[in-house]
Amino acid sequence: MDTKEQKAHRPRQSGAKKDKKTKKQKKIEDKNPKAFAPLSGRKADKLARRKQELIQKKLHVPLVDRTPIEPPPVVVAVVGPPQTGKSTLIKSLVKRYTKHNLTEIKGPITVVSGKKRRITFIECANDMNCMIDVAKIADLVLLLIDASFGFEMETFEFLNILQVHGFPKIMGVLTHLDKFKNNKTLKSTKKRLKHRFWTEIYQGAKLFYLSGIINGRYPNQEIQNLSRFISVMKFRPLIWRNTHPYLVADRVEDLTDPEEVRQNPVCDRTVTLYGYLRGTNMKPNMKVHIPGAGDQYLADISILPDPCPLPDKVRKSLSEKQKLIYAPMSDVGGIMYDKDAVYINIPGSFTKTDYNGEFEKGPGEKMVISLQDASDTLASKLQEASLSIFANSAPLKASDLNEKLCVSTESTENNKLERTRRRVTFNEENEENFMSEENSSIENENDSDNAVREDEDGDDNDVNDVNYVDGFDRRVALNKYEAENSEENISKEIAFAESDSDISAESDEELNESGSDLDGELRWKSDLTIKAENMFIANRRVNIMQLIYGEKAPEEIACNGISNSAQDARSKNDERPLKYEEDFFKVANNDTGNAKILEAIDSSKSYFDIENLDEWDDEKVLESIRNRFITGSLEDKNPTGLNNSDNNDDDEIYSDFEDLEVGEIVKAMQSKESEEAKEGLEQETLAQKRILLKKKFDAEYDNKDDTPKVDFYDELKEGISKQLQINREEFDDDDPYTRVMVEGFRPGTYVRILLKGMPCEFVNYFDPVYPVIVGGLLTAEENLGFIQVRIKRHRWHKKILKNKDPLIFSLGWRRFQSIPIYSLNDNTRNRMLKYTPKHMHCIATIYGPIHPPNTGFCAVQSVSEDNVATFRISATGAVLDINHSFEIVKKLKLVGTPYKIFKNTAFIKDMFTSALEVAKFEGAAIRTVSGIRGQIKKPLSKPEGHFRATFEDKILMSGK
Ligand SMILES: Nc1nc2c(ncn2[C@@H]2O[C@H](COP(=O)(O)OP(=O)(O)OP(=O)(O)O)[C@@H](O)[C@H]2O)c(=O)[nH]1
């Protein structure tokens, strides 16, 4: 085949197509040729500000990263309203990580997820206690949202709790997306929920979509993506957890002697708890708090071999053997670990294969074995079952019923579990950020920090969508407003400009007037060059050199420096005030002959020869003035560029002089040679001096080892990490026992804790759904005392908070009930309040376990299940102060009657009972019924409790 050379494309040179293309090209150029570089100065300024803000946000007090070399498993809490798919998600993730099919989820489930990471999954039930406890231990929260229903109160309650107890990482997961039959509604719902989620957490927060259920689990691909995100996620230490040791028990055993329990069923129990240590080092004999069971001293703590160890060697991916799972409460794998033994559950006689016909099985055993033949569960059979109400009617299926129920979720309704779902609707009032209105407890920084980090590495794919969302609509509106403002600003700038430009503006006007023969609209276009010149001249800066050296500029330069037209304009300017003022003042000296000279002497302004501006490019001219400035070379003997003879002339003029500061007498040069020699010497010493000075300066300000200068923040961080390294090295040579005694048990180790004297309820009501936390207490936190907290009622909480109404506080590791006394500080005293103010912080004083200032807390009125009608979190806040006693004053209304009246003074009885009481109220304001104001003066010695008071007017015996 012969290859014919193709004709190259020749773009159109003229015609409609060409116009279209050039238009298009222009459009592109108009946009922003430099990709992300800002076009306007205003935008650049905004960008720079934002960048600085982000940098500043990152600056928090650096925390010591105590993550041990082998860190404990990451706690992933799966949280969401009931029936959102929490169990399904955990099952899917566990299957993905370990290939294990979990049947039930009870207690924490630990899996090895990678070379260096293990994950503990915890399902959080819809119970206040459970939510509070989970929020305190979760490193990552998977917030499940039923997309077919929308946001429910539980989600926001949990977010609120998270906020006060440190803000761990959060990822949203939308489930039940398969319920949407219409693709359009699915898309819009996704978008709406995503942006609401972003508003609540932070812009760009991760949100996963799980599109439906296949074989009882979520689609593999989606779960794989989610699992990858979890596996690589980075965590930042949270303040509370970085200063307290804690343990999440994954196994609980009651070791109490059965005989003792038989004799006294409510006797205190001895319990062992197993789990990975987290946070900081746990000391033996430490006091710990177990939420729900109170404070206990550790009776014993011992290290156990890790039941779910990280793999030693990993080539590329984990081998099947390395994909371990450890979930003792869910009884997975049939392996039980104890202090000194590992028990393996061998399948019992209930398995079908065991049966070899030797023994006759009992009816119970037969039933169990026959049940193993069942291919479907009762639930799935029910799901498939159909019912025909009429003989000819189409059979009804359970799935039909489900669908109907779920479709009708528009209003709050009872679903199949007879649960009242609490939809979160965002009306006008609630439109603003739910989180933003919260108080700024110290933990809030984590939030912002989260945001900063995620902003940086978050995906930008959806950034464009942002403009369409409700939250951003407001922003757009704001931008419009800003744009208007900016226009206004510009006009204002003109109105209040500097005097120089004022003058030019006025001269413009005059020039316009002079050109009145031109068409009105086009008048501004006339004399543009002259105007430009005027502007240029008017805006010239002061000639500093002339000001300093007072060098007399030759008259011509000053006068000829301006073009004729410019001069005209200037002279007009000069005349103008005279014209105006003529009516009022007489010009005293009308001698205009000196005007030119005056102008020449006034060297505060310099005028340039506009036509000869290129003389400034002349290297000679520049060179001639270069050395006049202090940056010029001192070595140049002829700085002015004049010849030597001139210099000599100078010397003649300026003979000997004494430098009074140094006390050195400088003699005029006698001969040319000696003068040169001396000058050379001087130059040398001067140069040396300069070198020395420079060295000194460098030593003082330069970085010695030429490393880039680190700021205070980095220095601090480096210091901390160095100290940590030193600490590690210090303990490296010690034997494990000494190390434990001195340092305590390191986080990451798997330990067994023995607790004696645990309340029997802990064992009797043990439910693996509720996480068991063992939180270490610092010495100060073991005591009880008065705490003053800053508190704010949550605006979604419907009930008012009344003074002295008990509240359940979640503070530190603890949940406790206390009676708050609300007050407001008016700079002089704390005045008691009847109720918490609306949308405002107030002070609450409570008696309870001491916690350090700035610890965040949340409070609920009740934790019982029946109180789910409204938003359950009543208030949030942070600890302000701890003290033995706080002074809170209360307004008192006391009534007394006068019994003796002199002019403005009266003696009053029946208000107080003793002189001491009166003394306390000395100076207090009093008022009669008719409104005459007065003041308590002094108690009377007799009778007790009577006092003297003065009034602004004479009062009546009736008290009027
Ligand atoms: N169609 C559909 N059904 C789902 C989806 N996710 C979960 N389900 C179903 O919802 C039901 C509840 O799922 P679970 O995983 O038990 O939900 P849960 O949140 O653990 O429920 P509780 O433990 O009662 O709080 C199950 O029947 C699931 O099959 C989903 O994305 N689509």
The ligand as a MOL file (V3000), in Angstrom:
LIG
                    3D

  0  0  0     0  0            999 V3000
M  V30 BEGIN CTAB
M  V30 COUNTS 32 34 0 0 0
M  V30 BEGIN ATOM
M  V30 1 N -31.8670 -2.6940 51.5340 0
M  V30 2 C -30.9050 -2.5040 52.4070 0
M  V30 3 N -31.0070 -3.0860 53.5940 0
M  V30 4 C -30.0230 -2.8720 54.4870 0
M  V30 5 C -28.9090 -2.0560 54.1820 0
M  V30 6 N -28.1080 -2.0480 55.2630 0
M  V30 7 C -28.6820 -2.8160 56.1980 0
M  V30 8 N -29.8280 -3.3080 55.7310 0
M  V30 9 C -30.7560 -4.1910 56.4290 0
M  V30 10 O -31.1910 -3.5390 57.5810 0
M  V30 11 C -31.3850 -4.4550 58.6180 0
M  V30 12 C -30.6520 -4.0100 59.8390 0
M  V30 13 O -29.2880 -4.1790 59.6460 0
M  V30 14 P -28.3070 -4.3240 60.8760 0
M  V30 15 O -26.9180 -4.4180 60.3320 0
M  V30 16 O -28.7530 -5.3700 61.7980 0
M  V30 17 O -28.4990 -2.9180 61.5200 0
M  V30 18 P -28.0120 -2.4800 62.9560 0
M  V30 19 O -27.7280 -1.0200 62.8570 0
M  V30 20 O -26.9170 -3.3360 63.4240 0
M  V30 21 O -29.2890 -2.6870 63.8040 0
M  V30 22 P -29.3440 -2.6950 65.4020 0
M  V30 23 O -28.2920 -3.6280 65.8560 0
M  V30 24 O -30.7280 -3.1200 65.6780 0
M  V30 25 O -29.0900 -1.3060 65.8210 0
M  V30 26 C -30.8980 -5.7960 58.1140 0
M  V30 27 O -32.0000 -6.5650 57.7660 0
M  V30 28 C -30.0950 -5.4560 56.9110 0
M  V30 29 O -30.1970 -6.4720 55.9490 0
M  V30 30 C -28.8380 -1.4420 52.8940 0
M  V30 31 O -27.9320 -0.7140 52.5410 0
M  V30 32 N -29.8660 -1.7080 52.0480 0
M  V30 END ATOM
M  V30 BEGIN BOND
M  V30 1 1 1 2
M  V30 2 2 2 3
M  V30 3 1 2 32
M  V30 4 1 3 4
M  V30 5 2 4 5
M  V30 6 1 4 8
M  V30 7 1 5 6
M  V30 8 1 5 30
M  V30 9 2 6 7
M  V30 10 1 7 8
M  V30 11 1 8 9
M  V30 12 1 9 10
M  V30 13 1 9 28
M  V30 14 1 10 11
M  V30 15 1 11 12
M  V30 16 1 11 26
M  V30 17 1 12 13
M  V30 18 1 13 14
M  V30 19 2 14 15
M  V30 20 1 14 16
M  V30 21 1 14 17
M  V30 22 1 17 18
M  V30 23 2 18 19
M  V30 24 1 18 20
M  V30 25 1 18 21
M  V30 26 1 21 22
M  V30 27 2 22 23
M  V30 28 1 22 24
M  V30 29 1 22 25
M  V30 30 1 26 27
M  V30 31 1 26 28
M  V30 32 1 28 29
M  V30 33 2 30 31
M  V30 34 1 30 32
M  V30 END BOND
M  V30 END CTAB
M  END
